[in-house]
Amino acid sequence: MNSWADESEDHPDYTHGGSSGGVISNLGVPHTTPTGERPRLHLKPRSSTATATPASPSSTKPNPFGAAKPREEVLASKGIDPTLVDTRIEKKAHAPRLTAEQDRQVELLRKELTEIEAKMREANENELPEEEYRVAAEGKREELNELMRMFQEVNLEAGGGAAAATAAGVAGGGPSAAGREK
């Protein structure tokens, strides 16, 4: 024995094939054919149970989403249009940026609205007429909404610049200035 390659020839479990011409292992599988090529693998045909077996484990596998449905289906079942919801979400994502002066005007209006709402709650608790405060609060809400719309339009036209808002007359005293002088 000169090397490990020669060892297989001397091993008692291996026989040198006479008619097959190839070396056969102790398992009875020929390693080579008479031409020196590997023999073709002969597989058994698939059984019907073998094809059904792989399908069953996948059905027992738990769904990572549980019984969740797509968002659009859930909204549609509630009678809500998903495109409107997407529009509202997008509006909130792109909140208007106000200049310092615009922000000051909005905060003043919000403070006035908060004071009116506090008086309305106080009148309600003391069982006093609150209609006057309710009308005043609704007027302030409308004024605040109109002011925000106007600021948004001005800022969109000007690209958000404070100089354009001042030039448009918004920062100095737009339509809300008359409402605050009551």
VOBAMI-204569 format. One record per residue: residue number from 1; residue in three letters; x, y, z of N, C-alpha, C in turn. Coordinates in steps of 0.1 Angstrom, whole numbers, plus 2048, in hexadecimal, padded with zeros to 3 digits. Example, Ala and Ser with C-alpha at 12.3 -4.5 7.8 and 13.67 -1.06 7.14 Angstrom:
<rs>
+-----+-----+-----+-----+-----+------+------+------+-----+-----+-----+
|   k |   r | n_x | n_y | n_z | ca_x | ca_y | ca_z | c_x | c_y | c_z |
+-----+-----+-----+-----+-----+------+------+------+-----+-----+-----+
|   1 | ala | 884 | 7C7 | 84E |  87B |  7D3 |  84E | 884 | 7DF | 84E |
|   2 | ser | 880 | 7EA | 847 |  889 |  7F5 |  847 | 881 | 800 | 84F |
+-----+-----+-----+-----+-----+------+------+------+-----+-----+-----+
</rs>
This chain:
<rs>
+-----+-----+-----+-----+-----+------+------+------+-----+-----+-----+
|   k |   r | n_x | n_y | n_z | ca_x | ca_y | ca_z | c_x | c_y | c_z |
+-----+-----+-----+-----+-----+------+------+------+-----+-----+-----+
|   1 | met | 808 | 7F4 | 800 |  800 |  800 |  800 | 809 | 80C | 800 |
|   2 | asn | 808 | 814 | 7F5 |  810 |  820 |  7F4 | 809 | 82C | 7F8 |
|   3 | ser | 7FB | 82D | 7F6 |  7F4 |  839 |  7FA | 7E6 | 836 | 7FD |
|   4 | trp | 7DE | 83F | 802 |  7D0 |  83D |  805 | 7C8 | 839 | 7F9 |
|   5 | ala | 7CB | 83D | 7ED |  7C4 |  83A |  7E1 | 7C5 | 82B | 7DE |
|   6 | asp | 7D1 | 825 | 7E2 |  7D3 |  817 |  7E0 | 7CB | 80E | 7EA |
|   7 | glu | 7C7 | 814 | 7F5 |  7C1 |  80D |  800 | 7B4 | 807 | 7FC |
|   8 | ser | 7AC | 80D | 7F4 |  79F |  808 |  7F0 | 7A0 | 7FB | 7E8 |
|   9 | glu | 7AB | 7FA | 7E1 |  7AD |  7ED |  7D9 | 7B0 | 7E1 | 7E2 |
|  10 | asp | 7B6 | 7E4 | 7ED |  7BA |  7D9 |  7F6 | 7AF | 7D6 | 801 |
|  11 | his | 7A5 | 7DF | 802 |  79B |  7DD |  80D | 792 | 7D1 | 80A |
|  12 | pro | 78F | 7C9 | 814 |  787 |  7BD |  812 | 779 | 7BF | 80E |
|  13 | asp | 773 | 7CB | 812 |  765 |  7CE |  80F | 762 | 7D1 | 800 |
|  14 | tyr | 76D | 7D5 | 7F9 |  76B |  7D8 |  7EB | 76F | 7CD | 7E2 |
|  15 | thr | 767 | 7CB | 7D8 |  76B |  7C1 |  7CE | 76C | 7C7 | 7C1 |
|  16 | his | 775 | 7C2 | 7B9 |  777 |  7C7 |  7AC | 76D | 7C0 | 7A3 |
|  17 | gly | 765 | 7C7 | 79C |  75A |  7C1 |  794 | 760 | 7BA | 788 |
|  18 | gly | 75A | 7AE | 786 |  75E |  7A7 |  77A | 756 | 7AB | 76E |
|  19 | ser | 749 | 7A8 | 76E |  741 |  7AC |  762 | 73D | 7BA | 762 |
|  20 | ser | 73B | 7C0 | 76E |  737 |  7CE |  76F | 742 | 7D8 | 76C |
|  21 | gly | 74E | 7D3 | 76F |  759 |  7DB |  76C | 75C | 7E7 | 775 |
|  22 | gly | 753 | 7E9 | 77F |  755 |  7F4 |  788 | 758 | 7EF | 796 |
|  23 | val | 75C | 7F8 | 79F |  75E |  7F5 |  7AD | 751 | 7F6 | 7B4 |
|  24 | ile | 74E | 7EC | 7BC |  742 |  7EB |  7C4 | 745 | 7ED | 7D2 |
|  25 | ser | 73E | 7F5 | 7D9 |  740 |  7F7 |  7E7 | 739 | 7ED | 7EF |
|  26 | asn | 73A | 7ED | 7FC |  733 |  7E3 |  805 | 724 | 7E5 | 804 |
|  27 | leu | 71F | 7F0 | 7FE |  711 |  7F1 |  7FD | 70B | 7EC | 7F0 |
|  28 | gly | 714 | 7E7 | 7E8 |  710 |  7E1 |  7DB | 70D | 7EC | 7D0 |
|  29 | val | 712 | 7F8 | 7D2 |  70F |  803 |  7C8 | 71C | 804 | 7C0 |
|  30 | pro | 71B | 803 | 7B3 |  727 |  805 |  7AB | 72C | 813 | 7AB |
|  31 | his | 738 | 816 | 7AC |  73E |  823 |  7AC | 740 | 829 | 79E |
|  32 | thr | 744 | 820 | 795 |  747 |  824 |  787 | 741 | 81A | 77D |
|  33 | thr | 73F | 81E | 771 |  73B |  815 |  767 | 747 | 811 | 75F |
|  34 | pro | 745 | 807 | 756 |  751 |  802 |  74E | 757 | 80D | 746 |
|  35 | thr | 750 | 818 | 742 |  756 |  823 |  73B | 75C | 82D | 744 |
|  36 | gly | 75B | 82C | 751 |  761 |  835 |  75A | 758 | 840 | 75F |
|  37 | glu | 74B | 840 | 75A |  742 |  84A |  75E | 739 | 845 | 76A |
|  38 | arg | 733 | 84E | 771 |  72B |  84A |  77C | 71E | 845 | 776 |
|  39 | pro | 718 | 83B | 77D |  70B |  835 |  778 | 700 | 83F | 77A |
|  40 | arg | 6F6 | 83D | 772 |  6EA |  846 |  773 | 6E2 | 842 | 780 |
|  41 | leu | 6DD | 84C | 787 |  6D5 |  84A |  793 | 6C7 | 846 | 78F |
|  42 | his | 6C2 | 83B | 795 |  6B5 |  836 |  792 | 6AC | 839 | 79E |
|  43 | leu | 6A3 | 843 | 79D |  69A |  846 |  7A8 | 68D | 83F | 7A7 |
|  44 | lys | 687 | 83D | 7B2 |  67A |  836 |  7B3 | 66F | 841 | 7AF |
|  45 | pro | 664 | 83D | 7A9 |  65A |  847 |  7A6 | 654 | 84D | 7B3 |
|  46 | arg | 64F | 859 | 7B2 |  649 |  860 |  7BE | 63C | 859 | 7C1 |
|  47 | ser | 63A | 858 | 7CE |  62D |  852 |  7D3 | 624 | 85E | 7D6 |
|  48 | ser | 617 | 85B | 7D6 |  60D |  865 |  7D9 | 60E | 86A | 7E7 |
|  49 | thr | 612 | 862 | 7F0 |  614 |  866 |  7FE | 620 | 870 | 800 |
|  50 | ala | 62A | 86E | 7F8 |  636 |  877 |  7F9 | 632 | 885 | 7F4 |
|  51 | thr | 629 | 887 | 7EB |  626 |  894 |  7E6 | 61D | 89B | 7F0 |
|  52 | ala | 614 | 893 | 7F7 |  60B |  899 |  801 | 612 | 89D | 80D |
|  53 | thr | 61C | 896 | 811 |  623 |  898 |  81E | 629 | 8A7 | 81E |
|  54 | pro | 630 | 8AC | 814 |  635 |  8B9 |  815 | 62B | 8C4 | 817 |
|  55 | ala | 61F | 8C2 | 811 |  614 |  8CC |  811 | 60E | 8CD | 81F |
|  56 | ser | 60D | 8C2 | 827 |  607 |  8C3 |  834 | 60F | 8CB | 83E |
|  57 | pro | 61C | 8CA | 83F |  624 |  8D2 |  849 | 622 | 8E1 | 846 |
|  58 | ser | 621 | 8E5 | 83A |  620 |  8F3 |  837 | 613 | 8F9 | 83C |
|  59 | ser | 608 | 8F0 | 83C |  5FB |  8F5 |  840 | 5FA | 8F5 | 84F |
|  60 | thr | 602 | 8EE | 856 |  602 |  8EE |  865 | 60B | 8F9 | 86A |
|  61 | lys | 613 | 8FF | 862 |  61C |  90A |  866 | 613 | 916 | 869 |
|  62 | pro | 616 | 91D | 875 |  60D |  928 |  879 | 610 | 934 | 870 |
|  63 | asn | 605 | 93C | 86D |  606 |  948 |  865 | 60C | 953 | 86E |
|  64 | pro | 616 | 95A | 86A |  61C |  964 |  872 | 613 | 970 | 873 |
|  65 | phe | 609 | 972 | 86A |  600 |  97D |  86B | 5F3 | 979 | 872 |
|  66 | gly | 5F1 | 96D | 876 |  5E5 |  969 |  87D | 5D9 | 96A | 874 |
|  67 | ala | 5CE | 970 | 878 |  5C2 |  971 |  870 | 5C2 | 97F | 86A |
|  68 | ala | 5CD | 986 | 86A |  5CD |  994 |  865 | 5C9 | 995 | 856 |
|  69 | lys | 5C2 | 9A0 | 853 |  5BF |  9A2 |  845 | 5C6 | 9AF | 840 |
|  70 | pro | 5C7 | 9B0 | 833 |  5CC |  9BD |  82E | 5C4 | 9C9 | 832 |
|  71 | arg | 5CB | 9D4 | 834 |  5C5 |  9E0 |  839 | 5B9 | 9E5 | 831 |
|  72 | glu | 5BB | 9E4 | 824 |  5B0 |  9E8 |  81A | 5A3 | 9E0 | 81D |
|  73 | glu | 5A5 | 9D3 | 81F |  599 |  9CA |  821 | 592 | 9CE | 82E |
|  74 | val | 59A | 9D1 | 839 |  594 |  9D4 |  845 | 58C | 9E2 | 844 |
|  75 | leu | 592 | 9EC | 83E |  58C |  9F9 |  83C | 57F | 9F7 | 833 |
|  76 | ala | 580 | 9EF | 829 |  574 |  9ED |  820 | 569 | 9E7 | 827 |
|  77 | ser | 56C | 9DD | 830 |  562 |  9D7 |  838 | 55B | 9E0 | 842 |
|  78 | lys | 562 | 9EB | 846 |  55C |  9F5 |  84F | 555 | A00 | 847 |
|  79 | gly | 556 | 9FF | 83A |  550 |  A09 |  831 | 558 | A16 | 830 |
|  80 | ile | 565 | A15 | 832 |  56E |  A21 |  831 | 577 | A1F | 824 |
|  81 | asp | 578 | A2A | 81D |  580 |  A2A |  810 | 58F | A2B | 814 |
|  82 | pro | 597 | A21 | 811 |  5A5 |  A22 |  814 | 5AD | A2D | 80E |
|  83 | thr | 5A8 | A32 | 802 |  5B0 |  A3D |  7FC | 5AE | A4A | 804 |
|  84 | leu | 5A2 | A4C | 80A |  5A0 |  A58 |  813 | 5A9 | A57 | 81F |
|  85 | val | 5AA | A4B | 825 |  5B2 |  A49 |  831 | 5C1 | A4C | 82D |
|  86 | asp | 5C5 | A48 | 822 |  5D3 |  A4A |  81D | 5D5 | A59 | 81B |
|  87 | thr | 5CB | A60 | 816 |  5CC |  A6F |  814 | 5CD | A76 | 821 |
|  88 | arg | 5C5 | A72 | 82B |  5C6 |  A78 |  838 | 5D4 | A76 | 83E |
|  89 | ile | 5D9 | A6A | 83D |  5E6 |  A67 |  843 | 5F1 | A6F | 83C |
|  90 | glu | 5F0 | A71 | 82F |  5FA |  A78 |  828 | 5F9 | A87 | 82C |
|  91 | lys | 5ED | A8C | 82E |  5EC |  A9A |  832 | 5F3 | A9C | 840 |
|  92 | lys | 5F1 | A93 | 849 |  5F7 |  A94 |  856 | 606 | A93 | 855 |
|  93 | ala | 60B | A8B | 84C |  619 |  A89 |  84A | 620 | A96 | 845 |
|  94 | his | 618 | A9E | 83D |  61D |  AAA |  838 | 617 | AB6 | 83E |
|  95 | ala | 618 | AB7 | 84B |  612 |  AC2 |  852 | 618 | ACF | 84E |
|  96 | pro | 610 | ADA | 84C |  616 |  AE7 |  847 | 61F | AEC | 852 |
|  97 | arg | 62A | AF2 | 84D |  634 |  AF9 |  855 | 630 | B07 | 855 |
|  98 | leu | 630 | B0D | 861 |  62C |  B1B |  862 | 638 | B23 | 865 |
|  99 | thr | 638 | B30 | 861 |  642 |  B39 |  865 | 640 | B3D | 874 |
| 100 | ala | 649 | B44 | 879 |  648 |  B47 |  888 | 63C | B50 | 88A |
| 101 | glu | 63A | B5A | 881 |  62E |  B63 |  883 | 621 | B5B | 881 |
| 102 | gln | 621 | B52 | 877 |  615 |  B4A |  875 | 612 | B41 | 881 |
| 103 | asp | 61C | B3C | 886 |  61B |  B33 |  892 | 616 | B3B | 89E |
| 104 | arg | 61B | B47 | 89F |  616 |  B50 |  8AA | 607 | B53 | 8A9 |
| 105 | gln | 603 | B56 | 89D |  5F4 |  B59 |  89A | 5EC | B4C | 89D |
| 106 | val | 5F0 | B41 | 899 |  5E9 |  B34 |  89C | 5E8 | B32 | 8AB |
| 107 | glu | 5F3 | B33 | 8B2 |  5F3 |  B31 |  8C0 | 5EA | B3A | 8C7 |
| 108 | leu | 5E9 | B47 | 8C3 |  5E0 |  B51 |  8C9 | 5D2 | B4C | 8C7 |
| 109 | leu | 5CE | B48 | 8BB |  5C1 |  B44 |  8B9 | 5BD | B37 | 8C1 |
| 110 | arg | 5C7 | B2E | 8C2 |  5C4 |  B22 |  8C9 | 5C3 | B25 | 8D8 |
| 111 | lys | 5CA | B2E | 8DD |  5C9 |  B33 |  8EB | 5BB | B38 | 8EE |
| 112 | glu | 5B6 | B41 | 8E4 |  5A9 |  B47 |  8E6 | 59E | B3C | 8E5 |
| 113 | leu | 5A0 | B32 | 8DD |  596 |  B27 |  8DB | 596 | B1F | 8E8 |
| 114 | thr | 5A2 | B1C | 8EE |  5A3 |  B15 |  8FB | 59C | B1C | 906 |
| 115 | glu | 59D | B29 | 907 |  597 |  B31 |  911 | 587 | B31 | 90F |
| 116 | ile | 583 | B32 | 903 |  574 |  B31 |  901 | 56F | B23 | 904 |
| 117 | glu | 576 | B19 | 901 |  572 |  B0B |  905 | 572 | B09 | 914 |
| 118 | ala | 57B | B0F | 91B |  57C |  B0E |  929 | 56F | B15 | 92F |
| 119 | lys | 56C | B21 | 92A |  560 |  B28 |  92F | 553 | B20 | 92C |
| 120 | met | 553 | B19 | 920 |  547 |  B11 |  91D | 546 | B05 | 926 |
| 121 | arg | 551 | AFF | 92A |  551 |  AF4 |  934 | 54C | AF9 | 941 |
| 122 | glu | 551 | B04 | 945 |  54D |  B0A |  952 | 53E | B0D | 952 |
| 123 | ala | 539 | B13 | 948 |  52B |  B16 |  947 | 523 | B09 | 947 |
| 124 | asn | 528 | AFF | 941 |  521 |  AF2 |  941 | 520 | AEC | 94F |
| 125 | glu | 52C | AED | 956 |  52C |  AE7 |  964 | 523 | AEF | 96D |
| 126 | asn | 522 | AFC | 96B |  519 |  B04 |  974 | 50B | B05 | 96F |
| 127 | glu | 508 | AFE | 964 |  4FB |  AFD |  95E | 4F6 | B0B | 95A |
| 128 | leu | 4FF | B13 | 954 |  4FC |  B20 |  94E | 4FB | B1E | 93F |
| 129 | pro | 4F5 | B28 | 939 |  4F4 |  B27 |  92A | 502 | B27 | 924 |
| 130 | glu | 504 | B1E | 91B |  511 |  B1D |  914 | 511 | B1F | 905 |
| 131 | glu | 505 | B22 | 900 |  504 |  B24 |  8F2 | 50D | B2F | 8EC |
| 132 | glu | 50E | B39 | 8F4 |  516 |  B45 |  8F0 | 525 | B40 | 8EE |
| 133 | tyr | 52A | B38 | 8F7 |  537 |  B33 |  8F6 | 539 | B29 | 8EB |
| 134 | arg | 52F | B21 | 8E9 |  52F |  B17 |  8DF | 530 | B1D | 8D1 |
| 135 | val | 529 | B28 | 8CF |  529 |  B2F |  8C2 | 537 | B36 | 8C1 |
| 136 | ala | 53C | B3C | 8CB |  549 |  B43 |  8CB | 554 | B38 | 8C8 |
| 137 | ala | 553 | B2D | 8CE |  55D |  B22 |  8CC | 55D | B1D | 8BD |
| 138 | glu | 551 | B1B | 8B8 |  550 |  B17 |  8AA | 555 | B21 | 8A1 |
| 139 | gly | 553 | B2E | 8A4 |  558 |  B39 |  89B | 568 | B39 | 89C |
| 140 | lys | 56E | B37 | 8A7 |  57C |  B37 |  8A9 | 582 | B2A | 8A1 |
| 141 | arg | 57B | B1F | 8A2 |  580 |  B13 |  89B | 580 | B16 | 88C |
| 142 | glu | 575 | B1C | 887 |  575 |  B1F |  878 | 57F | B29 | 875 |
| 143 | glu | 582 | B33 | 87D |  58C |  B3D |  87B | 59A | B36 | 87A |
| 144 | leu | 59C | B2D | 884 |  5A9 |  B26 |  884 | 5AB | B1E | 878 |
| 145 | asn | 5A1 | B16 | 874 |  5A2 |  B0E |  868 | 5A4 | B16 | 85C |
| 146 | glu | 59D | B22 | 85A |  59F |  B2A |  84F | 5AD | B30 | 84F |
| 147 | leu | 5B2 | B34 | 85A |  5C0 |  B39 |  85C | 5CA | B2F | 857 |
| 148 | met | 5C8 | B23 | 85C |  5D2 |  B18 |  858 | 5D1 | B15 | 849 |
| 149 | arg | 5C5 | B15 | 843 |  5C4 |  B13 |  835 | 5CC | B1E | 82D |
| 150 | met | 5CA | B2A | 832 |  5D0 |  B36 |  82B | 5DF | B35 | 82C |
| 151 | phe | 5E4 | B32 | 839 |  5F2 |  B30 |  83A | 5F8 | B25 | 832 |
| 152 | gln | 5F1 | B1A | 831 |  5F6 |  B0F |  829 | 5F7 | B13 | 81A |
| 153 | glu | 5EC | B1A | 815 |  5ED |  B1E |  807 | 5F8 | B28 | 805 |
| 154 | val | 5FA | B32 | 80E |  604 |  B3C |  80C | 612 | B35 | 80C |
| 155 | asn | 614 | B2B | 816 |  621 |  B25 |  817 | 623 | B1B | 80B |
| 156 | leu | 619 | B15 | 806 |  61B |  B0D |  7FA | 61F | B15 | 7EE |
| 157 | glu | 619 | B21 | 7EC |  61C |  B2A |  7E1 | 62A | B2F | 7E2 |
| 158 | ala | 62E | B32 | 7EF |  63B |  B39 |  7F1 | 646 | B2E | 7F4 |
| 159 | gly | 642 | B22 | 7F4 |  64C |  B18 |  7F8 | 650 | B18 | 806 |
| 160 | gly | 647 | B1D | 80F |  64A |  B1D |  81D | 652 | B28 | 822 |
| 161 | gly | 655 | B32 | 81A |  65D |  B3E |  81E | 655 | B48 | 826 |
| 162 | ala | 65C | B4D | 830 |  656 |  B57 |  839 | 654 | B65 | 832 |
| 163 | ala | 65D | B68 | 829 |  65D |  B75 |  822 | 650 | B75 | 819 |
| 164 | ala | 64D | B6A | 813 |  641 |  B6A |  80A | 634 | B6B | 812 |
| 165 | ala | 634 | B65 | 81E |  628 |  B66 |  827 | 627 | B75 | 82C |
| 166 | thr | 632 | B7B | 82F |  631 |  B89 |  834 | 62C | B92 | 828 |
| 167 | ala | 631 | B90 | 81C |  62E |  B97 |  810 | 61F | B96 | 80D |
| 168 | ala | 619 | B8A | 810 |  60B |  B88 |  80D | 602 | B8E | 818 |
| 169 | gly | 608 | B93 | 822 |  600 |  B9A |  82D | 5FB | B91 | 837 |
| 170 | val | 5FF | B84 | 837 |  5FA |  B7B |  841 | 600 | B7D | 84F |
| 171 | ala | 60D | B80 | 84F |  614 |  B81 |  85C | 610 | B8E | 863 |
| 172 | gly | 60D | B98 | 85B |  60A |  BA5 |  861 | 5FC | BA5 | 868 |
| 173 | gly | 5F2 | BA1 | 861 |  5E5 |  BA1 |  867 | 5DA | B9B | 85E |
| 174 | gly | 5DB | B90 | 859 |  5D2 |  B8A |  850 | 5C3 | B8B | 855 |
| 175 | pro | 5BB | B82 | 850 |  5AD |  B83 |  854 | 5AA | B80 | 862 |
| 176 | ser | 5B3 | B7A | 86A |  5B0 |  B77 |  878 | 5B2 | B83 | 881 |
| 177 | ala | 5B9 | B8D | 87C |  5BB |  B99 |  885 | 5AE | BA0 | 888 |
| 178 | ala | 5A4 | BA0 | 87F |  598 |  BA7 |  881 | 590 | B9F | 88C |
| 179 | gly | 591 | B91 | 88B |  58A |  B89 |  895 | 58F | B8A | 8A3 |
| 180 | arg | 59C | B8D | 8A5 |  5A1 |  B8E |  8B2 | 59E | B9B | 8B9 |
| 181 | glu | 59A | BA5 | 8B2 |  598 |  BB2 |  8B8 | 58A | BB4 | 8BE |
| 182 | lys | 584 | BA9 | 8C1 |  576 |  BA9 |  8C7 | 577 | BAE | 8D5 |
+-----+-----+-----+-----+-----+------+------+------+-----+-----+-----+
</rs>
